[in-house]
Amino acid sequence: MRLETQVELAAFAQAGVSRRAAWVAVGVAFVAILALYWRTAAEMAVVWTRSETFTHGFLVLPISLWLVWRQRGELRELPVRPWFPALLGVAGAGLLWLAADLASVASPAQFALVFMLQFAVVTVLGLPVGRALLFPLAFLLFAVPAGEFLVPKLMDHTADVTIVALRATGIPVFREGNHFAIPTGSWSVVEACSGIRYLIASMMAGSLFAYLTYRSPWKRAAFFAVSIAMPIVANWLRAYMVVMIGHLSGNKYAAGIDHLIYGWLFFGIVIAAMFWIGSLWRDADSMASVAATGGRDQPAAELASYTPTSYALAAAGTIVLAGPWLPLAHRIDAAVSPAPPGPLAVMPDRGWQTARERAPTFKPIFQGPRAEHRATFAKDGHEVGLHIAYYSRQTQGRELVNSENVLIRTDDPLWTQVGSGNIVLDWDGRPITVHRTDLHAPDEQLVVTKLYWIDGRYTASDIIAKLLLTLQKMRFRGDDAAAVILYTRQDDSGERVEQTLGRFAADMSSAVNRALEQAARRGG
């Protein structure tokens, strides 16, 4: 055997050892990050178990691993060398996790965990392998149970399209919000009718199908776009057909459990048709070809030019940069005063007097406030209700901005949302745009507005409120905050109702602000 051949075989053997060390190192980094952030990972798994919308989360990691295994031939031909600039991505993901944890928002924290895992792979294995594994790594994002914020909009659009289609069919419709009545019965577009389950399932399946079926980036992008639009349109059609089947059958069919069975059957047919049509443009399989990378022509010394120690250092660097955010979050949380807020009471001001609230009462739903204050004020024949939910030492389930904190639930037996919009209030000397919600009960109509108080600042935006809470905690100023809800009866025209709310805000906002600041000082 020639010396050159022996040297080449030895180099390939060394490359194999080095490559195995690289994959062991990335596996160690993976496990270490998951162990550090096991609470965040466990929160994801709990949602997979609890919600049928996100049950697919259990499949994401096995599918990603299978996709990696499927590319093992290509990966053998790629150089494996640590890429240390990716450590900046690990640190950035850790900072994102810290901000999300301080703001008590689950989805961004869970996305941050996935980002850390993705950057760990690129750090240890390098850019060529990272590019080759772009889709398997990106597919991990489907493990995050996100998307429920789309439900209200999807419900509104489904109701809009269904009612337009019914009227176009010649069926008279009376609508109140997402509840409507036709001559044969009443219907409601609830959360289960939003189509969010169809949308998320279609996106996950559609992206996987596009990756396995096409090689052209444009074809993949086009099919993924179709997998987003198709379930939305299909859900509109499904909702219309359900109502029509119920209408034509005298509500004998398409009601109760067969309503759900029909929906999933219809969705299954639509998905199958989408895949069948998409398969007509299938590209020839070129996964085995790595000629473009030049991998087969590279010498063994280039395929693995780093020692096992290099991969161990890359994995260690990943773990070190992923680790400090946890103790930092604990330190910031420990600085938040555990004391409850002081007494919370808003005193009448500028001619407004405390009045007795008439039944039926309206009470917004806020989970776990540390203190609440509720009062009705009257001036010049106009009444405005005030409800304050005060939060401090916020934890999961006892936080100001939460999807469970709502004005009314979609299945509320008394109140129905019949409209919405924006109005501008003069609050504590500054104009602020707030969301207006019109609520209807059998014998009463209300106009309700909501804004947040965080560290002396006011906003009507959930996102800005979360950001202000995060900045407040990072400055070691605690997390005292409150929701301020105003409501008045719509006995007159909508314009006069807005004037009543505006007059109350201009006159009483200083009194509300004083009460909140006093509660924060006494609690601290």
N, C-alpha and C positions, 0 to 999 in steps of 0.2 A: 504494500500500500504506500503511495507516495506521501511525503511529508505534508504537502499542501492539503491533501485529502484528510489526513489525520487532524490537522489544525482546524480545518473547516468543520469536521464532525465535532471536535471539542468545543468549537465556538457555538455550534447549534445546540449542543448539550447544555452549555452554560446559559444560552439564551432561554432554553426551556426552564431551567431552574429559576432564572431571574423573572421570567413571565409568571410562573406559579407563585413566586414570592409577591409579585405585584397584585395578583388577584386575592391572595390571602390578606395582604395589607388593606386593600379596599374593603374586603369583608369585615375586617376588624374595625375599620373606621365606621362602616355602616352600623354594626352592632353597638359600638360605643355611643354614637350619636343617638340611636334609638333608646339606649339605656339612660342616657342623660335626660332626654326629653320624653320619658315614658309616659308622663301624665298627658302630654299633648297627643301622643300616639294613642293612648288609651281613650281619650275623648273622641277621637276619630272612630275607633272601633265601637264605642258605645252608640254612636249615631248610626253606624252601619247596622247594628243589631236592632235598634229601636225604630228606625225609619225605613219603610219599604222603598222610598225614593232613592236611598243610598246603599241598599244592600249589595250593589255591584262592587262596593269598596273591597269586599273580601277577595275579589277576583283580580284586582289590579296588580298587586305584587306578583302573584304566580304568572300572570300574562306577561308582565315585563321581563321576568326571569326567562320565560320561554322564548321571548323575542331575542334576548341576549344569546341563549343557547342556539337558536336558529342561525345566528350570525357567527358561530364559533369558527367556521372555516375562514371567513373574511378576517376575523379578529386575529387569527394566527399569523396573518401576513402583514399586520400593522405594527409599527414600532411602538413599544410601550416604554414611556419615559415620563417621570413626574413633571407636571407643569405648575410650578409654585405660584404664578400670578393668580391662579384660581382660588388661592387662599383668601384673596380679597372678597370673592363671592361668598365664601363661608362666613367671613366676618360680617358682611353686609346682610346676609340672611339671619345671622344671630341678632344683629341690631333690629331688624324687622320683627323678629320674634319678641324681643324685649319690648318694643313699642306696642305690639299687639297684646302682649300679656299685661302690660300696665293699663292699657285701655280696655281690657277684658273683652276682646273680640276674638272669637275662636278661629274663624276661617283664615284670617291673615297669619295667625300663629302657626296653624297647620300647614299653610303654604310655605311659610318660612322653614319649617322642619323638612319639607320635601326639597326645597332649594338647597339646604345644607347637604342633604344626601346626594343630590345631583352634582354639586360642586366638589364633593368629596371624591367622586368617581373621576372627574376631570383632573383634580389635583394629583391623585395617585397614578392614574393610567395615562394621562396626557391628552393633548388636543386631538391627535388622529383618532384615538379610540373614542373620545368624547363626541367627535363628529359622527363617527360610525354608529354610536349608540344614542344619537340625538332623539329619535322617536321613542325607543324603550324608556329613556330617562324622562322625556316629556310626558309619556303615558302615565307615569306615577302621579301626576297632578290630578288625575281622575279619582284618586283615593281620598282627596279632600272633599268632605260633604258640604259643598257650596252651591249656591244658586237659588235658595229659598227666597232671597230678597226680590226675585223676579215674579213671585207668585201673585202679588196684588195687580201688577200690570198685565200679566197673562190673563188673570180673571177678568179684568176690565175689557181687554181686547176680545176675549171669547164671548162675553156678554154682548158687546157692541156688534160683532159680526153675526152672532146668532139672531139678534133682534132685527138687524137689517135684512137678513135672509128670510126670516119669517114674514116680515112685512112685504118683501118682494114676492113672496109666495101667495100673498093675499090674506094672510092671517092677522087680525088686529092684535096689537100687543100694548099692554099697559105696564110701564116700567117704573120701578123705584130702586135706584142704584143697580145692584146685580141681581135683584129679584124682579121677576116679571110674570105677568098673568096673560094667558090666552083663553079663548072661550071654553076650552076643555080642562083647564087646570092651571095651577101655579108652579113655577119653576124657579130655581135659584142656581146661580153659578157660584159654587163654593170652592174651597182649596183643591179638592180632588178633581175638579173640572178644569183647573188651570192648565193642565198638560205638562207640568214641570217634570213628571216622571217620564213621560214620552220623550221630552226634549233631552234630558240628561242621558237616558238610555240610548237614544239615537245618536247623540254626539259621540259617546264612547264607542259604540259599535261602528259608527260611520268612519271615525278616524282610523280604527283598526283595519277596517275593510279597505279604505283608501291606501293605507301604507302597504298592505299585503298584495293589493291588486295592481297598483300603478307604480311606475317609476318616475313619471313626469311630475315635477312639483306643482305644475299648473293643474293637472288632473286631480292630484290629491287635494289641493286647495279648493277646487271647484266642487268635488264630491263632499268635502267636509262642510262647505257652505250649504249645499243641498241638505245635508243631514241636520243642519240647524233649522233651515226654513221649512222643510217638509213636515216635521212633527207639529210645528205651530199651525200651519195651514190644515193639516190632517185633524188636529184637535178641534179647530173651528168647524170643519165639516162633520166631525163626529158629534159635537154638541148639537148642531142643527139637526142631524139625522135622528139623534136620540129624542129630541123634542117632537119631531115630525112623526116618528114611530109611535110615541106615546099619544100624540094627538089623533092620529088616524085609527089607532086601536082602542080609543076610549080609555087610555092609560092602563090597558091590560098588559102591554109589553113595554120594555125599555124603562121599567121602574124597579127600584130595589136592587137586588144583587145582580139581576141580568143586565142592569145598566152598566155595571163595572165589567162584567164578562164580555158584553158587546164591545165596550171600549177597547179592552186589550186584544180581542179578536180582530177588530178593525185595524188597530195599530200594527198587529203582527202581519196582516195582509199587506199593509202599506210598506212596512219595512222590507218584507220579502220582495215586493215589486221594485223597491228602490235598489236593492242589491242585484236583482236580476237585470235591471236596465243598466246599472253601473258595470256589470260584468261584460256587457257587450263591447266596452272600450278597454278591456283588460290589456295590460302591457305584457310583453314576454318577460319571463323571469330572468333577472340578471344579477341576482344576489350572489351567485358564485363567482361573478367576475370582479376582480379587483385590479384589472389591468391599468385602470386610470390612476390608481394610487402608486403603482410601481412596486407594490409589496412583494411580488414573487421574485423580482430581480434584485431585491435588496440583500446585502450580505447579512449573515447572522449577527455580526457586531453592531449593525444598525438597528436590527429588530429589537434588541434588548441591550442597550449600551450602558445601563445603570445596574448597580449591585443591589442585592436585597436590602442592604442598609439604607439606600436611597429611598426605596418605597416605604420602609419603616419610618423614616424621618418625615416623609410626606403625609403618611397616615397620622403620625403623632402631631404634626403641625395642624392638621385638620381638626383633630380632637381638641387640641389646646385652644384654637380660635373659636370652636363651637361651645366650649365649656363655660367661660366667665359670665355669660349673660344670665345664667340661672342664679348664682349668688348675688349678682347685681340687682336682679329683680326682687330677691328676698330682702336685700338691704333697703331698697326703696320702699317696699311694702311695710317693713318694720318701722320706718320713719313716720308712717301714717298713724295719727292718733286714734286709739281704739275707743276714746270717750264718745258717748252719744251726743248728738247736738243738743243745744239748749232749747228752751221753750220756743215754739214757732207760732207766732200770732201776728196777723196783719191788722193794724189799727186803721179805722176810717180816717179819711183825709179829704180836704178840699170839697166839702159838701156831700160826700158819699157817706151813707149811714148803713150800719148793719141791718139786714132785713131777714125775715124768716123765709126759708126756701119752701116753695110749694111742691107738692108731690105731683107726678112721679119724679123722683130724684135721678139725676145722672151722675154716675161716678166712673171716671176712667180707671182702667185696670193697670196698676203698677205693682210689680212684685217686690216685696221685701224692703220697702223704704224704712229708714230709721225714724222718721217722723212724718206726719201728714197734717195739713191744715186745710180746712174747708169752710167757706163762708159765702154769703150772698150779700151784695151791696146794692143800694138803691139811691137814685138821684133823679129828680125831675120826672118821676114816673117811669124811669127805665131801671131794669135790674140786670146785674151781671154777676154770675157765679165765678168763684175763684177756688181752684183746687191746687195745692202745692204738695208734691211728693219729694221729700228731702232724703238724700242719700249721703252716707259717709262710711268709711271702711268697706268699700265695695268689694264684693266677691261674686263669683259665678252664681247667677240666679238672684243676686241682690245688688243689681247694678242699674244705673240710670238709663242708659241706652241699651235696650234689649228688645229682641223681636217679640217677646212676650208682653212687653209694655205697650198697650194699645188703648185707644179711646173706647172702642167696642170690639168684641170678637165677631168674626164673620157669621157665627151661628147664634148671635145674641137674640133671645126670644122677644125682646121689647124694641130695641133700637135698630134702625137700618140706615146705612149711609146712602144718601140720595144725591150728593153733589160734593164738589170740592173746588178749590181755587186758591188764590193768594191775595192777601191784603197787607197794607203797610200800616204799622202802628208806630206812634211816637212814644218810645219806651225809654224812660229815664233820660229824656233830652236827646235821644238819638233815634232816627228812623230805622225800623227793622222789618223786613218782609217775612211774614209768617204764613203758614199753610192754613187755609180755612176749610173746615169739614162741616157739611150740612147733614144733620141727623134727624131722623123722623121716627116718631112713636105714634101709636094710634090717636092720641089726643094732644100731641105736642111736637113742635119742631125746634131744634136748637142749631145755633151756629157756634162751632167750637174752634178755638185756636190753641196752639201749644208752642212754647219756647223753653229753652234750657238756660239755667244759670250755672256757670262754672267759674269759680275763682273771681267773682265780680264781673264776669263778662256774660253777655247774652247772645244766643244764636238760636235759629230755628232749624238748623241742619244737624241731622244725626251724625254725619261724618265729621263736621267741624267740632261738634260736641265731644266726640271721641278723641280728636286731636288735641283739643284744649285740656281734656282730662289727662292725657298722656304727658303733655308739657307740664301741667300742674304737679303731677307726681314726680317727674324727673327733676323738678326744682325743689323737691322735698317739702311741698306745700300741702300735703294731704290730698284727699280726693273728694272733699265736700262739694256737692252739686245738687241741683234740684230741677224738677220739671214744674213749670208754671202753666196751668191750663185755665183759660178764660172761656166762658160760654154765656150765651144770652138767648132768650126765646125769640123766635122769628114770628112775632105777631104782626109786624109791619113789612114794608118793602125791604128787600135785601140791602139797599143803599142805607136806610136808616139804621139797620142792624149793625152795619159796619161803622157807622158814625158813633153808635153807642159804645162799641168795643174800643174805638179810637179815643173817645172821650175818657173812658175808664183808664185806658193805658196811660194817657197823658197826665191824668190827675193822680192815679194811685200807684204808678210804677215806683215812685220814690219810696212809698210806704212798704211795698213788697220788697224792694231792695234792702231797706233798713232791717226788716224782719229776718231776711236770709243772712245778712252779715252778722247780726246779733246771735243768731243760732250757731253760726260757724265759730264765732269768737268764744262763746260759752262752751261749746263742745271741745275746742282746742285747749 
